[in-house]
């Protein structure tokens, strides 16, 4: 398993990630990023087989604001139909 520390800036609609093979290093990075984060930035730790799997299961952390808006509009239309 691979560990990913993801920082998602809700204002900018952008995410960046760090990848680790060791849990302890990932936890240290998480703590460091959490301590320095702004209120509009989410910092999360995931464990996944690959970055592709993480993109599939937690796609919003890898979408920009425009993509999220388009997805919400599409989902809203689908629910109202």
N, CA, C and O atoms as a GROMACS GRO file, in nm:
protein
  324
    1UNK      N    1   0.083  -0.119   0.000
    1UNK     CA    2   0.000   0.000   0.000
    1UNK      C    3   0.088   0.125   0.000
    1UNK      O    4   0.199   0.127   0.053
    2UNK      N    5   0.033   0.228  -0.060
    2UNK     CA    6   0.101   0.357  -0.067
    2UNK      C    7   0.018   0.458   0.011
    2UNK      O    8  -0.104   0.452   0.011
    3UNK      N    9   0.085   0.550   0.076
    3UNK     CA   10   0.020   0.654   0.154
    3UNK      C   11   0.031   0.786   0.078
    3UNK      O   12   0.135   0.818   0.021
    4UNK      N   13  -0.079   0.862   0.079
    4UNK     CA   14  -0.085   0.989   0.008
    4UNK      C   15  -0.133   1.097   0.105
    4UNK      O   16  -0.238   1.083   0.168
    5UNK      N   17  -0.056   1.204   0.115
    5UNK     CA   18  -0.100   1.322   0.189
    5UNK      C   19  -0.146   1.422   0.083
    5UNK      O   20  -0.068   1.465  -0.002
    6UNK      N   21  -0.273   1.456   0.090
    6UNK     CA   22  -0.333   1.544  -0.010
    6UNK      C   23  -0.370   1.677   0.055
    6UNK      O   24  -0.434   1.680   0.160
    7UNK      N   25  -0.330   1.786  -0.010
    7UNK     CA   26  -0.372   1.920   0.032
    7UNK      C   27  -0.464   1.972  -0.077
    7UNK      O   28  -0.427   1.978  -0.194
    8UNK      N   29  -0.586   2.010  -0.038
    8UNK     CA   30  -0.681   2.062  -0.135
    8UNK      C   31  -0.721   2.203  -0.095
    8UNK      O   32  -0.777   2.225   0.013
    9UNK      N   33  -0.692   2.297  -0.181
    9UNK     CA   34  -0.725   2.437  -0.158
    9UNK      C   35  -0.863   2.464  -0.216
    9UNK      O   36  -0.880   2.469  -0.338
   10UNK      N   37  -0.963   2.480  -0.129
   10UNK     CA   38  -1.102   2.499  -0.175
   10UNK      C   39  -1.119   2.630  -0.252
   10UNK      O   40  -1.198   2.636  -0.345
   11UNK      N   41  -1.046   2.734  -0.215
   11UNK     CA   42  -1.057   2.862  -0.286
   11UNK      C   43  -1.004   2.850  -0.429
   11UNK      O   44  -1.067   2.897  -0.524
   12UNK      N   45  -0.890   2.790  -0.442
   12UNK     CA   46  -0.827   2.778  -0.575
   12UNK      C   47  -0.882   2.661  -0.655
   12UNK      O   48  -0.868   2.656  -0.777
   13UNK      N   49  -0.946   2.566  -0.584
   13UNK     CA   50  -0.996   2.448  -0.652
   13UNK      C   51  -0.886   2.359  -0.704
   13UNK      O   52  -0.898   2.297  -0.810
   14UNK      N   53  -0.776   2.352  -0.628
   14UNK     CA   54  -0.661   2.273  -0.671
   14UNK      C   55  -0.607   2.189  -0.557
   14UNK      O   56  -0.608   2.230  -0.440
   15UNK      N   57  -0.560   2.072  -0.594
   15UNK     CA   58  -0.499   1.984  -0.495
   15UNK      C   59  -0.357   1.947  -0.535
   15UNK      O   60  -0.322   1.942  -0.653
   16UNK      N   61  -0.277   1.922  -0.434
   16UNK     CA   62  -0.142   1.870  -0.453
   16UNK      C   63  -0.125   1.752  -0.358
   16UNK      O   64  -0.193   1.745  -0.255
   17UNK      N   65  -0.037   1.661  -0.392
   17UNK     CA   66  -0.022   1.544  -0.307
   17UNK      C   67   0.124   1.504  -0.297
   17UNK      O   68   0.207   1.532  -0.383
   18UNK      N   69   0.151   1.436  -0.187
   18UNK     CA   70   0.281   1.375  -0.161
   18UNK      C   71   0.257   1.226  -0.147
   18UNK      O   72   0.154   1.184  -0.094
   19UNK      N   73   0.350   1.146  -0.193
   19UNK     CA   74   0.335   1.001  -0.193
   19UNK      C   75   0.444   0.939  -0.104
   19UNK      O   76   0.560   0.978  -0.112
   20UNK      N   77   0.404   0.842  -0.020
   20UNK     CA   78   0.497   0.778   0.073
   20UNK      C   79   0.478   0.627   0.074
   20UNK      O   80   0.367   0.578   0.055
   21UNK      N   81   0.585   0.557   0.096
   21UNK     CA   82   0.579   0.411   0.111
   21UNK      C   83   0.571   0.372   0.259
   21UNK      O   84   0.529   0.261   0.292
   22UNK      N   85   0.611   0.462   0.347
   22UNK     CA   86   0.613   0.433   0.490
   22UNK      C   87   0.510   0.518   0.563
   22UNK      O   88   0.502   0.639   0.543
   23UNK      N   89   0.431   0.452   0.649
   23UNK     CA   90   0.325   0.520   0.723
   23UNK      C   91   0.379   0.631   0.813
   23UNK      O   92   0.320   0.738   0.820
   24UNK      N   93   0.489   0.606   0.879
   24UNK     CA   94   0.544   0.705   0.972
   24UNK      C   95   0.582   0.834   0.899
   24UNK      O   96   0.558   0.944   0.949
   25UNK      N   97   0.642   0.822   0.781
   25UNK     CA   98   0.677   0.941   0.704
   25UNK      C   99   0.553   1.016   0.659
   25UNK      O  100   0.550   1.139   0.659
   26UNK      N  101   0.450   0.942   0.620
   26UNK     CA  102   0.324   1.004   0.578
   26UNK      C  103   0.259   1.078   0.694
   26UNK      O  104   0.210   1.190   0.678
   27UNK      N  105   0.259   1.017   0.811
   27UNK     CA  106   0.201   1.083   0.929
   27UNK      C  107   0.277   1.209   0.967
   27UNK      O  108   0.217   1.309   1.004
   28UNK      N  109   0.408   1.204   0.958
   28UNK     CA  110   0.488   1.323   0.987
   28UNK      C  111   0.456   1.435   0.889
   28UNK      O  112   0.443   1.551   0.929
   29UNK      N  113   0.443   1.401   0.761
   29UNK     CA  114   0.408   1.502   0.660
   29UNK      C  115   0.270   1.558   0.686
   29UNK      O  116   0.248   1.678   0.673
   30UNK      N  117   0.176   1.470   0.722
   30UNK     CA  118   0.040   1.515   0.753
   30UNK      C  119   0.041   1.616   0.867
   30UNK      O  120  -0.020   1.722   0.858
   31UNK      N  121   0.111   1.583   0.973
   31UNK     CA  122   0.119   1.674   1.089
   31UNK      C  123   0.180   1.808   1.050
   31UNK      O  124   0.132   1.914   1.092
   32UNK      N  125   0.285   1.803   0.970
   32UNK     CA  126   0.352   1.926   0.927
   32UNK      C  127   0.259   2.013   0.841
   32UNK      O  128   0.252   2.134   0.861
   33UNK      N  129   0.189   1.951   0.748
   33UNK     CA  130   0.098   2.025   0.660
   33UNK      C  131  -0.022   2.078   0.738
   33UNK      O  132  -0.067   2.191   0.714
   34UNK      N  133  -0.074   1.999   0.831
   34UNK     CA  134  -0.187   2.043   0.914
   34UNK      C  135  -0.149   2.164   0.998
   34UNK      O  136  -0.228   2.258   1.011
   35UNK      N  137  -0.030   2.164   1.054
   35UNK     CA  138   0.014   2.273   1.141
   35UNK      C  139   0.028   2.404   1.064
   35UNK      O  140   0.012   2.512   1.122
   36UNK      N  141   0.057   2.397   0.935
   36UNK     CA  142   0.082   2.518   0.856
   36UNK      C  143  -0.033   2.554   0.763
   36UNK      O  144  -0.021   2.649   0.686
   37UNK      N  145  -0.143   2.483   0.769
   37UNK     CA  146  -0.249   2.503   0.671
   37UNK      C  147  -0.334   2.626   0.700
   37UNK      O  148  -0.345   2.671   0.814
   38UNK      N  149  -0.393   2.679   0.594
   38UNK     CA  150  -0.489   2.789   0.603
   38UNK      C  151  -0.629   2.728   0.624
   38UNK      O  152  -0.649   2.611   0.592
   39UNK      N  153  -0.725   2.804   0.676
   39UNK     CA  154  -0.860   2.750   0.701
   39UNK      C  155  -0.931   2.695   0.577
   39UNK      O  156  -1.015   2.606   0.588
   40UNK      N  157  -0.898   2.747   0.459
   40UNK     CA  158  -0.965   2.703   0.337
   40UNK      C  159  -0.893   2.585   0.269
   40UNK      O  160  -0.928   2.546   0.158
   41UNK      N  161  -0.794   2.530   0.336
   41UNK     CA  162  -0.717   2.417   0.281
   41UNK      C  163  -0.746   2.292   0.363
   41UNK      O  164  -0.735   2.292   0.486
   42UNK      N  165  -0.782   2.185   0.293
   42UNK     CA  166  -0.802   2.055   0.356
   42UNK      C  167  -0.672   1.976   0.343
   42UNK      O  168  -0.609   1.977   0.237
   43UNK      N  169  -0.634   1.907   0.449
   43UNK     CA  170  -0.519   1.818   0.444
   43UNK      C  171  -0.566   1.682   0.492
   43UNK      O  172  -0.618   1.669   0.603
   44UNK      N  173  -0.548   1.581   0.408
   44UNK     CA  174  -0.596   1.447   0.441
   44UNK      C  175  -0.490   1.343   0.408
   44UNK      O  176  -0.402   1.364   0.324
   45UNK      N  177  -0.500   1.231   0.476
   45UNK     CA  178  -0.410   1.118   0.454
   45UNK      C  179  -0.493   1.002   0.401
   45UNK      O  180  -0.594   0.965   0.461
   46UNK      N  181  -0.450   0.946   0.291
   46UNK     CA  182  -0.516   0.830   0.232
   46UNK      C  183  -0.416   0.716   0.218
   46UNK      O  184  -0.295   0.737   0.211
   47UNK      N  185  -0.470   0.596   0.214
   47UNK     CA  186  -0.391   0.478   0.184
   47UNK      C  187  -0.459   0.410   0.065
   47UNK      O  188  -0.580   0.386   0.069
   48UNK      N  189  -0.384   0.381  -0.039
   48UNK     CA  190  -0.442   0.321  -0.159
   48UNK      C  191  -0.336   0.237  -0.229
   48UNK      O  192  -0.216   0.249  -0.203
   49UNK      N  193  -0.382   0.151  -0.318
   49UNK     CA  194  -0.290   0.070  -0.397
   49UNK      C  195  -0.212   0.155  -0.497
   49UNK      O  196  -0.097   0.125  -0.528
   50UNK      N  197  -0.277   0.262  -0.546
   50UNK     CA  198  -0.212   0.346  -0.647
   50UNK      C  199  -0.278   0.483  -0.649
   50UNK      O  200  -0.386   0.503  -0.594
   51UNK      N  201  -0.210   0.577  -0.714
   51UNK     CA  202  -0.267   0.712  -0.731
   51UNK      C  203  -0.392   0.703  -0.818
   51UNK      O  204  -0.489   0.776  -0.794
   52UNK      N  205  -0.392   0.617  -0.919
   52UNK     CA  206  -0.510   0.600  -1.003
   52UNK      C  207  -0.631   0.556  -0.922
   52UNK      O  208  -0.741   0.605  -0.943
   53UNK      N  209  -0.610   0.462  -0.830
   53UNK     CA  210  -0.720   0.417  -0.744
   53UNK      C  211  -0.771   0.531  -0.657
   53UNK      O  212  -0.892   0.548  -0.640
   54UNK      N  213  -0.680   0.609  -0.603
   54UNK     CA  214  -0.719   0.722  -0.519
   54UNK      C  215  -0.796   0.826  -0.601
   54UNK      O  216  -0.894   0.883  -0.552
   55UNK      N  217  -0.752   0.852  -0.722
   55UNK     CA  218  -0.824   0.946  -0.810
   55UNK      C  219  -0.966   0.897  -0.837
   55UNK      O  220  -1.058   0.978  -0.850
   56UNK      N  221  -0.983   0.767  -0.846
   56UNK     CA  222  -1.115   0.711  -0.871
   56UNK      C  223  -1.206   0.720  -0.748
   56UNK      O  224  -1.323   0.754  -0.761
   57UNK      N  225  -1.153   0.690  -0.632
   57UNK     CA  226  -1.235   0.686  -0.510
   57UNK      C  227  -1.254   0.823  -0.446
   57UNK      O  228  -1.354   0.844  -0.376
   58UNK      N  229  -1.163   0.916  -0.467
   58UNK     CA  230  -1.169   1.049  -0.405
   58UNK      C  231  -1.141   1.156  -0.510
   58UNK      O  232  -1.053   1.241  -0.493
   59UNK      N  233  -1.216   1.151  -0.617
   59UNK     CA  234  -1.187   1.234  -0.734
   59UNK      C  235  -1.193   1.383  -0.707
   59UNK      O  236  -1.122   1.459  -0.773
   60UNK      N  237  -1.273   1.429  -0.613
   60UNK     CA  238  -1.287   1.573  -0.593
   60UNK      C  239  -1.156   1.640  -0.552
   60UNK      O  240  -1.136   1.759  -0.577
   61UNK      N  241  -1.067   1.563  -0.488
   61UNK     CA  242  -0.938   1.620  -0.449
   61UNK      C  243  -0.846   1.642  -0.568
   61UNK      O  244  -0.741   1.705  -0.555
   62UNK      N  245  -0.884   1.589  -0.684
   62UNK     CA  246  -0.801   1.599  -0.802
   62UNK      C  247  -0.869   1.677  -0.914
   62UNK      O  248  -0.820   1.680  -1.028
   63UNK      N  249  -0.982   1.742  -0.882
   63UNK     CA  250  -1.055   1.822  -0.980
   63UNK      C  251  -1.032   1.970  -0.951
   63UNK      O  252  -1.012   2.010  -0.836
   64UNK      N  253  -1.035   2.050  -1.057
   64UNK     CA  254  -1.030   2.194  -1.032
   64UNK      C  255  -1.173   2.244  -1.010
   64UNK      O  256  -1.269   2.168  -1.023
   65UNK      N  257  -1.187   2.370  -0.975
   65UNK     CA  258  -1.318   2.425  -0.940
   65UNK      C  259  -1.417   2.413  -1.055
   65UNK      O  260  -1.535   2.386  -1.033
   66UNK      N  261  -1.370   2.432  -1.177
   66UNK     CA  262  -1.459   2.422  -1.294
   66UNK      C  263  -1.512   2.279  -1.311
   66UNK      O  264  -1.630   2.260  -1.340
   67UNK      N  265  -1.427   2.182  -1.293
   67UNK     CA  266  -1.469   2.042  -1.305
   67UNK      C  267  -1.570   2.004  -1.196
   67UNK      O  268  -1.666   1.932  -1.222
   68UNK      N  269  -1.547   2.054  -1.075
   68UNK     CA  270  -1.641   2.026  -0.966
   68UNK      C  271  -1.777   2.089  -0.996
   68UNK      O  272  -1.880   2.025  -0.975
   69UNK      N  273  -1.778   2.213  -1.045
   69UNK     CA  274  -1.903   2.280  -1.081
   69UNK      C  275  -1.978   2.205  -1.189
   69UNK      O  276  -2.100   2.189  -1.181
   70UNK      N  277  -1.908   2.159  -1.290
   70UNK     CA  278  -1.971   2.083  -1.399
   70UNK      C  279  -2.028   1.952  -1.347
   70UNK      O  280  -2.136   1.910  -1.388
   71UNK      N  281  -1.956   1.887  -1.259
   71UNK     CA  282  -2.004   1.761  -1.202
   71UNK      C  283  -2.129   1.784  -1.117
   71UNK      O  284  -2.224   1.706  -1.125
   72UNK      N  285  -2.130   1.889  -1.036
   72UNK     CA  286  -2.247   1.919  -0.954
   72UNK      C  287  -2.368   1.950  -1.041
   72UNK      O  288  -2.479   1.905  -1.012
   73UNK      N  289  -2.347   2.027  -1.147
   73UNK     CA  290  -2.457   2.060  -1.238
   73UNK      C  291  -2.512   1.933  -1.303
   73UNK      O  292  -2.633   1.915  -1.312
   74UNK      N  293  -2.423   1.847  -1.348
   74UNK     CA  294  -2.464   1.722  -1.411
   74UNK      C  295  -2.541   1.634  -1.313
   74UNK      O  296  -2.644   1.576  -1.349
   75UNK      N  297  -2.492   1.623  -1.190
   75UNK     CA  298  -2.559   1.541  -1.088
   75UNK      C  299  -2.694   1.599  -1.053
   75UNK      O  300  -2.790   1.523  -1.034
   76UNK      N  301  -2.705   1.732  -1.044
   76UNK     CA  302  -2.832   1.797  -1.012
   76UNK      C  303  -2.935   1.772  -1.122
   76UNK      O  304  -3.052   1.743  -1.093
   77UNK      N  305  -2.893   1.782  -1.246
   77UNK     CA  306  -2.982   1.755  -1.359
   77UNK      C  307  -3.029   1.609  -1.358
   77UNK      O  308  -3.146   1.580  -1.384
   78UNK      N  309  -2.939   1.521  -1.328
   78UNK     CA  310  -2.973   1.378  -1.326
   78UNK      C  311  -3.075   1.348  -1.217
   78UNK      O  312  -3.165   1.266  -1.237
   79UNK      N  313  -3.064   1.413  -1.102
   79UNK     CA  314  -3.159   1.390  -0.991
   79UNK      C  315  -3.295   1.449  -1.021
   79UNK      O  316  -3.397   1.395  -0.978
   80UNK      N  317  -3.299   1.558  -1.095
   80UNK     CA  318  -3.427   1.623  -1.123
   80UNK      C  319  -3.502   1.560  -1.241
   80UNK      O  320  -3.618   1.591  -1.264
   81UNK      N  321  -3.437   1.473  -1.313
   81UNK     CA  322  -3.500   1.410  -1.431
   81UNK      C  323  -3.587   1.292  -1.392
   81UNK      O  324  -3.647   1.228  -1.478
   0.00000   0.00000   0.00000
